[in-house]
Amino acid sequence: MGDVRTIVVVVEDKQAARTALQWALHNLFRQGDIIVLLHVYSPPPRKKKSTAARLLRRHGYNLALSFREICDAFFNTNTEIIVREGDDDGIMIAQVVKEIGASMLLVGLHQNSFLYRWALSGIDVARNFNCKVMAIKQPSPELSNPVKVKGHKTSQATATATSDSLTNFDFSQIEISGLQVPEIPTPPKVPYRLCPSPHAILWRTRPRRRSKDQYGVVS
């Protein structure tokens, strides 16, 4: 077994994030890896900031716990949970990845993923993360819609070009549409009969040999 890897999984309330974690558990993680479930929640408004921040932190922790339950379904997984406050621009995610010295970042791609915005802005992913970034793409209707970025009007052609250009970016993009595990029907169990019917048992006896004394042989 090689060196222990620390892999950060971005926790979001998106099906793409859950699918990415499930795919990685089947195909990427190996025994001994440390899985860091990272959730970043947006800062609340200034009014009642302390109360709102506490609620957002609690919600983020509960969300991370649901991701941990997915990990617990697999044998001998080592998980940690980190909940931080920060904007949805990915800067806090990059900061945590550098702090803990992660060897890989796992992101589930969806319409509002920060990686898409980084691609549009020309931000260098390798410089910000200093580790391998793996983005798991799940085919869904939302990916066929234009990517909406604040302050930008993105057409369908631009969105398609951006999505296609991600394969040449600084992270790996995996299409998992064909990586579905088929459901194998379980054959019915055949009951084992501890006491079979005595009528089904065939008894075979060997004829006894009669001795000479039995016949009364006189010499």
Disulfide bonds with the S-S distance in Angstrom:
none
